[in-house]
């Protein structure tokens, strides 16, 4: 619903911002609670990116390579896991 309202690209930018906040928060915590919050923020970024990326790719890719690009995105996610 958020990506329908604000647009896929803006939500991907938001996801990148969440990744940045998470990286800084996990690198410089002063307590375990701050570290856990940073990890949670990173999880939100990962969730948003993994959901929105295939949709964005499918919208902007030419029809003849659309399926291949979305499949490569999914393969990159699974390989990264």
C-alpha positions as CSV (number, residue, x, y, z in Angstrom):
1,X,0.0,0.0,0.0
2,X,2.9,2.4,0.8
3,X,4.5,1.8,-2.6
4,X,1.1,2.3,-4.4
5,X,0.7,5.6,-2.6
6,X,4.2,7.0,-2.8
7,X,5.7,5.1,-5.7
8,X,8.1,2.2,-6.0
9,X,11.2,4.3,-6.4
10,X,10.6,6.4,-3.4
11,X,10.0,3.3,-1.2
12,X,13.2,1.8,-2.5
13,X,15.0,5.1,-1.5
14,X,13.3,4.8,1.9
15,X,14.6,1.2,2.1
16,X,18.1,2.4,1.3
17,X,17.8,4.9,4.1
18,X,16.7,2.2,6.5
19,X,19.8,0.2,5.5
20,X,22.0,3.2,6.2
21,X,20.4,3.8,9.6
22,X,20.8,0.1,10.5
23,X,24.4,0.0,9.5
24,X,25.3,3.0,11.5
25,X,23.2,1.8,14.5
26,X,24.7,-1.6,14.4
27,X,28.3,-0.3,14.1
28,X,28.0,2.3,17.0
29,X,25.6,1.0,19.6
30,X,26.1,1.9,23.3
31,X,23.8,-0.9,24.5
32,X,22.3,-4.2,23.4
33,X,18.9,-2.5,23.1
34,X,20.3,0.0,20.5
35,X,21.9,-2.9,18.6
36,X,18.6,-4.8,18.6
37,X,16.7,-1.7,17.3
38,X,19.3,-1.2,14.6
39,X,18.9,-4.8,13.5
40,X,15.1,-4.4,13.5
41,X,15.4,-1.3,11.3
42,X,17.6,-3.4,9.0
43,X,14.9,-6.1,8.8
44,X,12.3,-3.5,7.8
45,X,14.7,-2.3,5.0
46,X,15.3,-5.9,3.8
47,X,11.6,-6.7,3.9
48,X,10.7,-3.6,1.9
49,X,13.5,-4.0,-0.7
50,X,12.7,-7.7,-1.2
51,X,9.0,-7.0,-1.8
52,X,9.3,-3.8,-3.9
53,X,12.4,-4.7,-6.0
54,X,10.7,-7.3,-8.2
55,X,7.7,-5.1,-8.7
56,X,9.9,-2.2,-9.8
57,X,11.9,-4.4,-12.1
58,X,8.8,-5.7,-13.7
59,X,7.4,-2.2,-14.3
60,X,10.5,-0.7,-15.9
61,X,12.1,-3.7,-17.7
62,X,11.4,-4.3,-21.4
63,X,8.9,-7.1,-22.0
64,X,11.4,-9.5,-23.7
65,X,13.7,-9.7,-20.6
66,X,11.3,-8.9,-17.8
67,X,11.0,-12.5,-16.5
68,X,14.8,-13.0,-16.7
69,X,15.5,-9.9,-14.6
70,X,13.0,-10.7,-11.9
71,X,14.3,-14.3,-11.7
72,X,17.9,-13.0,-11.4
73,X,16.8,-10.7,-8.6
74,X,15.2,-13.6,-6.7
75,X,18.3,-15.7,-7.3
76,X,20.5,-13.0,-5.9
77,X,18.3,-12.8,-2.8
78,X,18.4,-16.6,-2.2
79,X,22.1,-16.7,-2.9
80,X,22.7,-13.9,-0.4
81,X,20.7,-15.8,2.3
